[in-house]
Amino acid sequence: MQIDPIILPIIGHSGATQTLSVVITLELYNVNDAEKATELKPRLGDAFLTTLYGSVAEARMVNGQPMINIIRTKQDLKDASA
């Protein structure tokens, strides 16, 4: 099941400097999981959005640009969907 794309503006001192676009697909094991995920889709979207904003907030700066830890972010997104 695919979650609606999440688009986050990256805000710097001079305003929006970048846009982060993320598409998340959930792997579901059976019909019951799919039904439950459909019911929880709005809450999952909010949890993913919160997780991504946290990743951006924790990003370290490299050459003036935020560098997000992708491995940690993927794990955080998995945890958010549990």
Short mmCIF file of the C-alpha atoms (twelve columns), coordinates in Angstrom:
data_MODEL
# 
_entry.id   MODEL 
# 
loop_
_atom_site.group_PDB 
_atom_site.id 
_atom_site.type_symbol 
_atom_site.label_atom_id 
_atom_site.label_alt_id 
_atom_site.label_comp_id 
_atom_site.label_asym_id 
_atom_site.label_seq_id 
_atom_site.Cartn_x 
_atom_site.Cartn_y 
_atom_site.Cartn_z 
_atom_site.pdbx_PDB_model_num 
ATOM 1  C CA . MET A 1  0.000  0.000   0.000  1 
ATOM 2  C CA . GLN A 2  1.362  3.370   -0.934 1 
ATOM 3  C CA . ILE A 3  1.072  6.355   1.382  1 
ATOM 4  C CA . ASP A 4  0.426  9.730   -0.257 1 
ATOM 5  C CA . PRO A 5  3.722  11.489  -1.122 1 
ATOM 6  C CA . ILE A 6  5.123  13.602  1.696  1 
ATOM 7  C CA . ILE A 7  6.688  16.919  0.721  1 
ATOM 8  C CA . LEU A 8  8.735  18.828  3.307  1 
ATOM 9  C CA . PRO A 9  10.182 22.273  2.717  1 
ATOM 10 C CA . ILE A 10 13.664 22.663  4.198  1 
ATOM 11 C CA . ILE A 11 13.756 26.103  5.782  1 
ATOM 12 C CA . GLY A 12 17.025 27.981  6.165  1 
ATOM 13 C CA . HIS A 13 17.870 31.485  7.311  1 
ATOM 14 C CA . SER A 14 16.745 32.907  3.967  1 
ATOM 15 C CA . GLY A 15 13.548 30.865  3.658  1 
ATOM 16 C CA . ALA A 16 12.880 27.574  1.886  1 
ATOM 17 C CA . THR A 17 16.192 26.340  0.503  1 
ATOM 18 C CA . GLN A 18 15.239 22.794  -0.525 1 
ATOM 19 C CA . THR A 19 12.256 20.501  -0.817 1 
ATOM 20 C CA . LEU A 20 12.336 16.913  0.400  1 
ATOM 21 C CA . SER A 21 9.877  14.599  -1.338 1 
ATOM 22 C CA . VAL A 22 9.323  11.091  0.047  1 
ATOM 23 C CA . VAL A 23 7.148  8.241   -1.200 1 
ATOM 24 C CA . ILE A 24 6.502  5.437   1.284  1 
ATOM 25 C CA . THR A 25 5.165  2.013   0.362  1 
ATOM 26 C CA . LEU A 26 4.017  -0.374  3.086  1 
ATOM 27 C CA . GLU A 27 4.574  -4.095  2.623  1 
ATOM 28 C CA . LEU A 28 1.497  -5.904  3.920  1 
ATOM 29 C CA . TYR A 29 1.354  -9.648  4.537  1 
ATOM 30 C CA . ASN A 30 -2.359 -10.385 4.314  1 
ATOM 31 C CA . VAL A 31 -5.810 -8.929  3.696  1 
ATOM 32 C CA . ASN A 32 -6.370 -8.204  7.402  1 
ATOM 33 C CA . ASP A 33 -3.201 -6.103  7.503  1 
ATOM 34 C CA . ALA A 34 -4.334 -4.212  4.405  1 
ATOM 35 C CA . GLU A 35 -7.720 -3.422  5.957  1 
ATOM 36 C CA . LYS A 36 -6.134 -2.248  9.203  1 
ATOM 37 C CA . ALA A 37 -3.530 -0.156  7.339  1 
ATOM 38 C CA . THR A 38 -6.278 1.500   5.291  1 
ATOM 39 C CA . GLU A 39 -8.092 2.471   8.505  1 
ATOM 40 C CA . LEU A 40 -4.851 3.798   10.021 1 
ATOM 41 C CA . LYS A 41 -3.610 5.578   6.886  1 
ATOM 42 C CA . PRO A 42 -4.186 9.130   8.231  1 
ATOM 43 C CA . ARG A 43 -2.418 8.313   11.520 1 
ATOM 44 C CA . LEU A 44 0.434  6.602   9.663  1 
ATOM 45 C CA . GLY A 45 0.836  9.652   7.432  1 
ATOM 46 C CA . ASP A 46 1.050  11.905  10.487 1 
ATOM 47 C CA . ALA A 47 3.563  9.577   12.164 1 
ATOM 48 C CA . PHE A 48 5.720  9.522   9.025  1 
ATOM 49 C CA . LEU A 49 5.558  13.306  8.689  1 
ATOM 50 C CA . THR A 50 6.629  13.744  12.314 1 
ATOM 51 C CA . THR A 51 9.474  11.255  11.843 1 
ATOM 52 C CA . LEU A 52 10.723 13.001  8.713  1 
ATOM 53 C CA . TYR A 53 10.646 16.430  10.354 1 
ATOM 54 C CA . GLY A 54 12.658 14.924  13.224 1 
ATOM 55 C CA . SER A 55 15.220 13.585  10.748 1 
ATOM 56 C CA . VAL A 56 15.537 16.984  9.101  1 
ATOM 57 C CA . ALA A 57 15.921 18.662  12.507 1 
ATOM 58 C CA . GLU A 58 18.728 16.234  13.418 1 
ATOM 59 C CA . ALA A 59 20.497 16.533  10.057 1 
ATOM 60 C CA . ARG A 60 24.104 17.654  10.150 1 
ATOM 61 C CA . MET A 61 25.214 20.412  7.838  1 
ATOM 62 C CA . VAL A 62 27.688 19.673  5.038  1 
ATOM 63 C CA . ASN A 63 28.694 22.529  2.744  1 
ATOM 64 C CA . GLY A 64 25.730 24.512  4.031  1 
ATOM 65 C CA . GLN A 65 23.215 21.775  3.149  1 
ATOM 66 C CA . PRO A 66 21.452 19.398  5.575  1 
ATOM 67 C CA . MET A 67 22.543 15.768  5.270  1 
ATOM 68 C CA . ILE A 68 19.932 13.319  6.562  1 
ATOM 69 C CA . ASN A 69 20.984 9.932   7.956  1 
ATOM 70 C CA . ILE A 70 18.977 7.759   5.550  1 
ATOM 71 C CA . ILE A 71 19.624 4.450   7.328  1 
ATOM 72 C CA . ARG A 72 18.429 5.829   10.660 1 
ATOM 73 C CA . THR A 73 15.467 7.560   9.014  1 
ATOM 74 C CA . LYS A 74 14.340 4.308   7.339  1 
ATOM 75 C CA . GLN A 75 14.481 2.535   10.706 1 
ATOM 76 C CA . ASP A 76 12.590 5.391   12.376 1 
ATOM 77 C CA . LEU A 77 9.893  5.157   9.672  1 
ATOM 78 C CA . LYS A 78 9.611  1.397   10.231 1 
ATOM 79 C CA . ASP A 79 9.280  2.001   13.964 1 
ATOM 80 C CA . ALA A 80 6.610  4.656   13.348 1 
ATOM 81 C CA . SER A 81 4.510  2.157   11.388 1 
ATOM 82 C CA . ALA A 82 4.680  -0.558  14.058 1 
# 
